[in-house]
Amino acid sequence: MIPVSSAIDEIISNSPYLDEALSEGLINISALARSIMPEVERLTKKKVRESAVVMALHRRPQGHAFKVSKWLKTYMSSMGDIIVRSGLSDHTFENSASLISCQRQLMKTISKENDLFCTFSQGIRETTIVASNILSDSIDKIFESEKRLARKTGLGSITLLLPKNNTEISGVYFVILKQLAWAGINICEIISTSNEVSLIFSEQDVSKAFPILMNLKRK
């Protein structure tokens, strides 16, 4: 058996979104109390009054997740340029012994083109190429003997140039992805290097995502 305050801490600590929304006053406390009552009673192993849960929620200090997130928003203001591209497509192939050779051939094809977008993401079983639409015919021809698993068109990207020490800071991606998730924006692909991250969206979502990401930089 644990106190009501400890039960509430456990429930909220399992939901960073809830922790931050509470701290910013975005949630109706009474409605939240009614919602978590069954879980509070399960953890405390006793009947609990709604008023006791409301009081415990009001007295609860700002959680760790909120403090980290607030600091990260300030840190993200040192982010570099934000680069937007449109006219992209996504091609996924099953990994094979000959796939690397195809990749080399594609890279040779575009080696003298500076304005084209082309990235490779190799997983355990499959490899995805995100490239400018103008390369679609070349990809179809070069990879014609490979097993295609998926293809998406009508995509765009937003590339963020992250602060140099971003790999030493926990939660950088959390701040970025949380804002997009709250806005209901779907991310088709995420491509990252040490100091860059490219988020791939459907083209209609790029215009929605851009001001949200710019707002992170302004803060």
C-alpha positions in Angstrom: 0.0 0.0 0.0 1.4 3.4 -1.0 0.1 7.0 -0.4 -2.1 8.7 -2.9 0.6 11.2 -3.8 3.1 8.4 -4.6 0.5 6.7 -6.7 -0.1 9.9 -8.7 3.7 10.4 -9.1 4.0 6.9 -10.6 1.1 7.4 -13.0 2.3 10.8 -14.2 5.9 9.8 -14.4 4.9 7.2 -17.0 3.6 9.9 -19.3 6.0 12.8 -20.0 3.3 14.5 -22.1 0.9 14.5 -19.2 3.6 15.8 -16.8 4.4 18.8 -19.0 0.8 19.6 -19.8 0.0 19.6 -16.1 2.8 21.9 -15.3 1.7 24.3 -18.0 -1.9 24.3 -16.8 -3.3 22.7 -20.0 -5.3 20.0 -18.2 -8.5 20.2 -16.2 -7.5 18.8 -12.8 -10.9 17.5 -11.8 -11.3 15.7 -15.1 -7.9 14.2 -14.8 -8.6 13.1 -11.2 -11.7 11.2 -12.3 -9.8 9.7 -15.2 -7.0 8.3 -13.0 -9.1 7.3 -10.0 -9.2 3.5 -10.9 -5.4 3.4 -11.3 -4.9 5.3 -8.1 -7.1 2.9 -6.2 -5.3 -0.1 -7.8 -1.9 1.2 -6.7 -3.0 2.3 -3.2 -5.2 -0.8 -2.7 -8.0 1.2 -1.1 -10.9 3.4 -2.0 -9.9 7.0 -2.6 -12.0 10.2 -2.7 -11.8 12.3 -5.8 -11.1 15.4 -3.6 -8.0 13.7 -2.3 -6.7 13.0 -5.8 -7.5 16.6 -6.8 -5.6 18.0 -3.8 -2.6 15.7 -4.5 -2.5 16.9 -8.1 -2.6 20.5 -7.1 0.2 20.0 -4.6 2.4 18.1 -6.9 5.6 20.0 -7.9 6.7 20.3 -11.5 8.1 17.0 -12.7 11.6 16.2 -14.0 10.3 15.7 -17.5 8.9 19.3 -17.6 12.1 20.8 -16.3 14.2 18.9 -18.8 11.9 19.8 -21.6 11.8 23.5 -20.7 15.6 23.6 -20.6 15.8 21.8 -24.0 13.5 24.4 -25.6 16.1 27.1 -24.6 18.9 24.9 -25.9 17.2 24.4 -29.2 17.2 28.1 -29.9 20.9 27.6 -30.8 19.9 25.4 -33.7 21.3 26.3 -37.1 19.5 26.7 -40.5 16.3 24.9 -41.4 16.3 23.6 -45.0 13.1 22.7 -46.8 12.9 20.5 -49.9 10.0 19.3 -52.0 9.7 16.8 -54.8 11.0 13.7 -53.1 10.2 10.0 -53.3 11.0 7.0 -51.1 12.2 3.6 -52.4 12.6 0.6 -50.1 14.4 -2.6 -51.2 15.2 -5.9 -49.5 18.9 -6.1 -48.6 20.9 -8.4 -50.9 24.5 -9.1 -51.9 24.1 -6.9 -55.0 22.4 -4.0 -53.4 25.6 -2.1 -52.5 26.7 -2.3 -56.1 23.5 -0.7 -57.1 24.0 2.1 -54.6 27.5 2.8 -55.9 26.1 3.0 -59.4 23.4 5.5 -58.3 26.0 7.6 -56.4 28.2 7.6 -59.5 25.2 8.8 -61.6 24.6 11.8 -59.3 28.2 12.6 -58.3 28.3 15.7 -60.5 24.9 17.0 -59.4 25.0 19.4 -56.4 21.3 20.2 -56.1 19.8 16.7 -55.9 18.7 15.1 -52.6 19.7 11.5 -52.1 20.1 9.5 -48.9 20.5 5.9 -48.0 19.3 4.3 -44.8 20.3 0.6 -44.4 18.6 -1.5 -41.8 19.1 -5.2 -40.9 16.7 -6.5 -43.7 16.0 -3.5 -45.9 17.4 -0.3 -47.3 15.5 2.9 -48.0 16.5 5.5 -50.5 14.9 9.0 -50.3 15.7 11.0 -53.4 14.6 13.8 -55.6 11.9 12.8 -58.0 14.1 13.4 -61.0 16.1 10.3 -59.9 13.2 8.0 -59.9 13.8 6.7 -63.4 17.5 6.0 -62.7 16.5 4.2 -59.5 14.0 2.1 -61.3 16.6 1.1 -63.9 19.6 0.6 -61.6 17.6 -1.4 -59.0 15.4 -3.3 -61.4 16.8 -6.7 -60.4 16.3 -5.9 -56.7 13.2 -6.8 -54.6 11.2 -3.6 -54.1 9.3 -3.6 -50.8 7.7 -0.1 -50.9 7.6 3.1 -52.8 6.1 6.5 -51.7 5.9 9.7 -53.8 4.7 13.2 -53.1 7.2 13.7 -50.2 9.1 16.7 -48.9 11.8 17.1 -46.2 12.8 19.5 -43.5 16.4 19.3 -42.5 17.5 20.7 -39.1 21.1 21.7 -38.5 21.5 20.8 -34.8 23.9 22.3 -32.3 27.3 20.6 -32.4 27.0 18.9 -29.0 23.5 17.5 -29.6 24.8 13.9 -29.3 25.8 14.6 -25.7 22.4 16.0 -24.7 19.5 13.7 -23.9 16.0 14.6 -25.1 16.9 16.6 -28.2 14.8 14.4 -30.5 12.0 14.2 -27.9 11.5 18.0 -28.0 11.3 17.9 -31.9 9.1 14.9 -32.2 6.8 15.8 -29.4 5.8 19.1 -31.0 5.0 17.3 -34.3 3.0 14.6 -32.5 0.9 17.1 -30.6 0.1 18.7 -33.9 -1.0 15.4 -35.4 1.7 15.5 -38.1 2.9 12.1 -39.4 6.6 11.6 -40.2 7.3 9.2 -43.0 11.1 8.8 -42.4 13.8 10.2 -40.1 17.3 10.4 -41.5 20.1 11.6 -39.2 23.9 12.2 -39.1 25.9 13.6 -36.2 24.6 17.2 -36.5 21.8 17.0 -39.0 18.4 15.4 -38.9 16.1 15.3 -42.0 12.4 14.7 -41.4 10.5 13.3 -44.3 6.8 14.2 -44.6 4.0 14.1 -47.2 4.2 17.4 -49.1 1.0 18.7 -47.6 2.4 18.2 -44.1 5.6 20.1 -44.8 3.8 23.5 -44.6 2.3 22.5 -41.3 5.5 21.2 -39.8 7.8 24.1 -40.8 6.3 26.8 -38.5 6.3 24.4 -35.6 10.0 23.7 -36.0 10.8 27.3 -36.6 9.0 28.1 -33.3 11.5 25.8 -31.5 14.4 27.8 -33.0 12.8 31.1 -31.9 12.4 30.0 -28.3 
